[in-house]
Amino acid sequence: MQSKLLRLLKHDPDNRLNEALGDEVVFHSPVRTYRGKANVAHILSTIGTVLDEIDGEREFVAGQDVVTLITASYNGRAMTGVLRETHGHLGHVVQATLLLRPLSALQNAISGMRTALERSPLPS
């Protein structure tokens, strides 16, 4: 099993993110928790467009959980972090958590997300 979300955060021209998510998916971002397929798909696709880059460095799999060590950047500021996914029995992502550091770079990225979400708010 591999991360379903990381590659779709980077590039999703066919809008396959919706297919990867369970209906009741929960996403824990560095700022807040989002619930439901429409909201989670929207926030994840927004993250993918706001970040300059996001790449997987190493992946660990245990049962239905996939943990990916990641590197990312926003406005040239490097970040490292973890993307954790839990897959349900049908293979959909039912829960995900994104952790990024350092705080100063993350705060800049959060500002960029705020601007992006003002232009394109969550569906709910």
PyRosetta script that sets phi, psi and omega in degrees:
from pyrosetta import init, pose_from_sequence

init()
pose = pose_from_sequence("MQSKLLRLLKHDPDNRLNEALGDEVVFHSPVRTYRGKANVAHILSTIGTVLDEIDGEREFVAGQDVVTLITASYNGRAMTGVLRETHGHLGHVVQATLLLRPLSALQNAISGMRTALERSPLPS")
pose.set_psi(1, 141.7)
pose.set_omega(1, 178.0)
pose.set_phi(2, -126.1)
pose.set_psi(2, 166.7)
pose.set_omega(2, 175.2)
pose.set_phi(3, -60.0)
pose.set_psi(3, 127.1)
pose.set_omega(3, 174.5)
pose.set_phi(4, -87.1)
pose.set_psi(4, -30.7)
pose.set_omega(4, -172.9)
pose.set_phi(5, -80.4)
pose.set_psi(5, -37.4)
pose.set_omega(5, -173.6)
pose.set_phi(6, -58.4)
pose.set_psi(6, -49.3)
pose.set_omega(6, -178.3)
pose.set_phi(7, -66.6)
pose.set_psi(7, -31.1)
pose.set_omega(7, 178.8)
pose.set_phi(8, -78.1)
pose.set_psi(8, -24.9)
pose.set_omega(8, 172.8)
pose.set_phi(9, -67.6)
pose.set_psi(9, -36.6)
pose.set_omega(9, -176.7)
pose.set_phi(10, -77.2)
pose.set_psi(10, -37.2)
pose.set_omega(10, -172.2)
pose.set_phi(11, -161.8)
pose.set_psi(11, 115.1)
pose.set_omega(11, -177.9)
pose.set_phi(12, -142.0)
pose.set_psi(12, 61.7)
pose.set_omega(12, -176.6)
pose.set_phi(13, -66.4)
pose.set_psi(13, -23.9)
pose.set_omega(13, -177.9)
pose.set_phi(14, -96.5)
pose.set_psi(14, 9.1)
pose.set_omega(14, 179.2)
pose.set_phi(15, 53.6)
pose.set_psi(15, 48.9)
pose.set_omega(15, -178.6)
pose.set_phi(16, -86.1)
pose.set_psi(16, -5.8)
pose.set_omega(16, 179.2)
pose.set_phi(17, -57.1)
pose.set_psi(17, -43.2)
pose.set_omega(17, 178.0)
pose.set_phi(18, -57.3)
pose.set_psi(18, -39.1)
pose.set_omega(18, -179.5)
pose.set_phi(19, -68.1)
pose.set_psi(19, -27.8)
pose.set_omega(19, -177.2)
pose.set_phi(20, -80.4)
pose.set_psi(20, -17.9)
pose.set_omega(20, -173.7)
pose.set_phi(21, -99.1)
pose.set_psi(21, 142.3)
pose.set_omega(21, 172.1)
pose.set_phi(22, -74.9)
pose.set_psi(22, 158.9)
pose.set_omega(22, -177.6)
pose.set_phi(23, -60.4)
pose.set_psi(23, -37.0)
pose.set_omega(23, -176.5)
pose.set_phi(24, -104.1)
pose.set_psi(24, 28.8)
pose.set_omega(24, -176.7)
pose.set_phi(25, -58.1)
pose.set_psi(25, 146.5)
pose.set_omega(25, 176.6)
pose.set_phi(26, -124.1)
pose.set_psi(26, 130.8)
pose.set_omega(26, 178.3)
pose.set_phi(27, -122.1)
pose.set_psi(27, 123.6)
pose.set_omega(27, 177.4)
pose.set_phi(28, -100.5)
pose.set_psi(28, 107.8)
pose.set_omega(28, 178.2)
pose.set_phi(29, -91.4)
pose.set_psi(29, 174.3)
pose.set_omega(29, 174.8)
pose.set_phi(30, -63.8)
pose.set_psi(30, -14.4)
pose.set_omega(30, -175.6)
pose.set_phi(31, -106.9)
pose.set_psi(31, -45.9)
pose.set_omega(31, -177.1)
pose.set_phi(32, -158.3)
pose.set_psi(32, 178.0)
pose.set_omega(32, 179.1)
pose.set_phi(33, -103.7)
pose.set_psi(33, 135.9)
pose.set_omega(33, 178.9)
pose.set_phi(34, -116.8)
pose.set_psi(34, 142.6)
pose.set_omega(34, -177.1)
pose.set_phi(35, -128.4)
pose.set_psi(35, 145.1)
pose.set_omega(35, 176.4)
pose.set_phi(36, 92.4)
pose.set_psi(36, 145.5)
pose.set_omega(36, -174.8)
pose.set_phi(37, -56.9)
pose.set_psi(37, -46.0)
pose.set_omega(37, -175.9)
pose.set_phi(38, -64.1)
pose.set_psi(38, -45.9)
pose.set_omega(38, -179.5)
pose.set_phi(39, -67.4)
pose.set_psi(39, -43.4)
pose.set_omega(39, -178.0)
pose.set_phi(40, -67.3)
pose.set_psi(40, -42.8)
pose.set_omega(40, 177.9)
pose.set_phi(41, -60.4)
pose.set_psi(41, -41.7)
pose.set_omega(41, -179.2)
pose.set_phi(42, -65.4)
pose.set_psi(42, -46.3)
pose.set_omega(42, -177.7)
pose.set_phi(43, -67.7)
pose.set_psi(43, -38.7)
pose.set_omega(43, 178.8)
pose.set_phi(44, -66.8)
pose.set_psi(44, -42.0)
pose.set_omega(44, 178.9)
pose.set_phi(45, -67.3)
pose.set_psi(45, -33.0)
pose.set_omega(45, 176.7)
pose.set_phi(46, -66.9)
pose.set_psi(46, -43.2)
pose.set_omega(46, 176.1)
pose.set_phi(47, -56.2)
pose.set_psi(47, -44.6)
pose.set_omega(47, -179.4)
pose.set_phi(48, -62.1)
pose.set_psi(48, -30.8)
pose.set_omega(48, 179.3)
pose.set_phi(49, -87.1)
pose.set_psi(49, -27.4)
pose.set_omega(49, -178.7)
pose.set_phi(50, -77.6)
pose.set_psi(50, -43.1)
pose.set_omega(50, -179.9)
pose.set_phi(51, -68.9)
pose.set_psi(51, 141.5)
pose.set_omega(51, 176.2)
pose.set_phi(52, -65.7)
pose.set_psi(52, -40.5)
pose.set_omega(52, 178.6)
pose.set_phi(53, -158.3)
pose.set_psi(53, 157.1)
pose.set_omega(53, 173.7)
pose.set_phi(54, -151.1)
pose.set_psi(54, 125.0)
pose.set_omega(54, -175.6)
pose.set_phi(55, -136.6)
pose.set_psi(55, 147.2)
pose.set_omega(55, 175.6)
pose.set_phi(56, -86.5)
pose.set_psi(56, 137.5)
pose.set_omega(56, 179.4)
pose.set_phi(57, -106.1)
pose.set_psi(57, -38.2)
pose.set_omega(57, -177.6)
pose.set_phi(58, -158.8)
pose.set_psi(58, 146.9)
pose.set_omega(58, -176.5)
pose.set_phi(59, -129.8)
pose.set_psi(59, 141.5)
pose.set_omega(59, 178.1)
pose.set_phi(60, -126.4)
pose.set_psi(60, 135.0)
pose.set_omega(60, -178.3)
pose.set_phi(61, -123.3)
pose.set_psi(61, 132.0)
pose.set_omega(61, 175.1)
pose.set_phi(62, -142.2)
pose.set_psi(62, 107.5)
pose.set_omega(62, -178.2)
pose.set_phi(63, 61.9)
pose.set_psi(63, -120.4)
pose.set_omega(63, -178.7)
pose.set_phi(64, -94.1)
pose.set_psi(64, 4.3)
pose.set_omega(64, -178.4)
pose.set_phi(65, -102.3)
pose.set_psi(65, 137.7)
pose.set_omega(65, 173.9)
pose.set_phi(66, -125.2)
pose.set_psi(66, 125.1)
pose.set_omega(66, 177.3)
pose.set_phi(67, -116.7)
pose.set_psi(67, 123.4)
pose.set_omega(67, -178.2)
pose.set_phi(68, -118.0)
pose.set_psi(68, 124.1)
pose.set_omega(68, 172.3)
pose.set_phi(69, -78.5)
pose.set_psi(69, 129.8)
pose.set_omega(69, -173.2)
pose.set_phi(70, -127.1)
pose.set_psi(70, 158.4)
pose.set_omega(70, 166.8)
pose.set_phi(71, -119.9)
pose.set_psi(71, 148.0)
pose.set_omega(71, 179.8)
pose.set_phi(72, -150.0)
pose.set_psi(72, 168.4)
pose.set_omega(72, 173.2)
pose.set_phi(73, -150.6)
pose.set_psi(73, 154.0)
pose.set_omega(73, 175.8)
pose.set_phi(74, -140.5)
pose.set_psi(74, 124.0)
pose.set_omega(74, -177.3)
pose.set_phi(75, 49.8)
pose.set_psi(75, 41.2)
pose.set_omega(75, 177.1)
pose.set_phi(76, 78.9)
pose.set_psi(76, -0.9)
pose.set_omega(76, 179.7)
pose.set_phi(77, -93.2)
pose.set_psi(77, 120.1)
pose.set_omega(77, -176.1)
pose.set_phi(78, -77.3)
pose.set_psi(78, 144.4)
pose.set_omega(78, 175.3)
pose.set_phi(79, -135.7)
pose.set_psi(79, 155.6)
pose.set_omega(79, 171.0)
pose.set_phi(80, -125.8)
pose.set_psi(80, 159.7)
pose.set_omega(80, -179.5)
pose.set_phi(81, -178.1)
pose.set_psi(81, -163.4)
pose.set_omega(81, -176.8)
pose.set_phi(82, -136.7)
pose.set_psi(82, 137.3)
pose.set_omega(82, 170.5)
pose.set_phi(83, -117.1)
pose.set_psi(83, 116.9)
pose.set_omega(83, 179.7)
pose.set_phi(84, -111.3)
pose.set_psi(84, 130.4)
pose.set_omega(84, 178.7)
pose.set_phi(85, -124.6)
pose.set_psi(85, 140.3)
pose.set_omega(85, 170.6)
pose.set_phi(86, -116.9)
pose.set_psi(86, 127.9)
pose.set_omega(86, -179.1)
pose.set_phi(87, -102.7)
pose.set_psi(87, 139.5)
pose.set_omega(87, 177.1)
pose.set_phi(88, -79.7)
pose.set_psi(88, -180.0)
pose.set_omega(88, -176.8)
pose.set_phi(89, -64.7)
pose.set_psi(89, -20.6)
pose.set_omega(89, 176.6)
pose.set_phi(90, -92.3)
pose.set_psi(90, 0.9)
pose.set_omega(90, 178.0)
pose.set_phi(91, 93.5)
pose.set_psi(91, -6.9)
pose.set_omega(91, 178.4)
pose.set_phi(92, -74.9)
pose.set_psi(92, 152.0)
pose.set_omega(92, 173.8)
pose.set_phi(93, -74.4)
pose.set_psi(93, 123.5)
pose.set_omega(93, -179.5)
pose.set_phi(94, -107.6)
pose.set_psi(94, -18.9)
pose.set_omega(94, 177.0)
pose.set_phi(95, -154.6)
pose.set_psi(95, 142.3)
pose.set_omega(95, 178.0)
pose.set_phi(96, -146.8)
pose.set_psi(96, 149.7)
pose.set_omega(96, 177.4)
pose.set_phi(97, -136.5)
pose.set_psi(97, 134.3)
pose.set_omega(97, 176.1)
pose.set_phi(98, -117.4)
pose.set_psi(98, 125.4)
pose.set_omega(98, 176.2)
pose.set_phi(99, -121.8)
pose.set_psi(99, 132.2)
pose.set_omega(99, 179.5)
pose.set_phi(100, -135.8)
pose.set_psi(100, 150.6)
pose.set_omega(100, 177.4)
pose.set_phi(101, -149.4)
pose.set_psi(101, 162.3)
pose.set_omega(101, 1.6)
pose.set_phi(102, -76.6)
pose.set_psi(102, 162.5)
pose.set_omega(102, -175.4)
pose.set_phi(103, -59.0)
pose.set_psi(103, -40.9)
pose.set_omega(103, -177.5)
pose.set_phi(104, -61.8)
pose.set_psi(104, -42.7)
pose.set_omega(104, 177.8)
pose.set_phi(105, -69.9)
pose.set_psi(105, -39.6)
pose.set_omega(105, 178.3)
pose.set_phi(106, -61.9)
pose.set_psi(106, -41.9)
pose.set_omega(106, 179.0)
pose.set_phi(107, -61.5)
pose.set_psi(107, -37.4)
pose.set_omega(107, 175.6)
pose.set_phi(108, -64.6)
pose.set_psi(108, -42.5)
pose.set_omega(108, 179.2)
pose.set_phi(109, -65.9)
pose.set_psi(109, -37.7)
pose.set_omega(109, 177.5)
pose.set_phi(110, -62.1)
pose.set_psi(110, -39.5)
pose.set_omega(110, 176.4)
pose.set_phi(111, -61.4)
pose.set_psi(111, -42.3)
pose.set_omega(111, 176.9)
pose.set_phi(112, -64.1)
pose.set_psi(112, -38.0)
pose.set_omega(112, 177.4)
pose.set_phi(113, -65.8)
pose.set_psi(113, -41.5)
pose.set_omega(113, 179.5)
pose.set_phi(114, -58.2)
pose.set_psi(114, -46.0)
pose.set_omega(114, 179.1)
pose.set_phi(115, -62.3)
pose.set_psi(115, -44.6)
pose.set_omega(115, -179.8)
pose.set_phi(116, -63.4)
pose.set_psi(116, -39.2)
pose.set_omega(116, -179.3)
pose.set_phi(117, -74.8)
pose.set_psi(117, -23.9)
pose.set_omega(117, 173.2)
pose.set_phi(118, -67.7)
pose.set_psi(118, -36.1)
pose.set_omega(118, 178.9)
pose.set_phi(119, -76.7)
pose.set_psi(119, -33.1)
pose.set_omega(119, -177.6)
pose.set_phi(120, -139.4)
pose.set_psi(120, 84.9)
pose.set_omega(120, -174.6)
pose.set_phi(121, -67.3)
pose.set_psi(121, 163.3)
pose.set_omega(121, 174.9)
pose.set_phi(122, -58.4)
pose.set_psi(122, 150.4)
pose.set_omega(122, 179.6)
pose.set_phi(123, -61.6)
pose.set_psi(123, -32.1)
pose.set_omega(123, -176.3)
pose.set_phi(124, -93.9)
pose.dump_pdb("model.pdb")
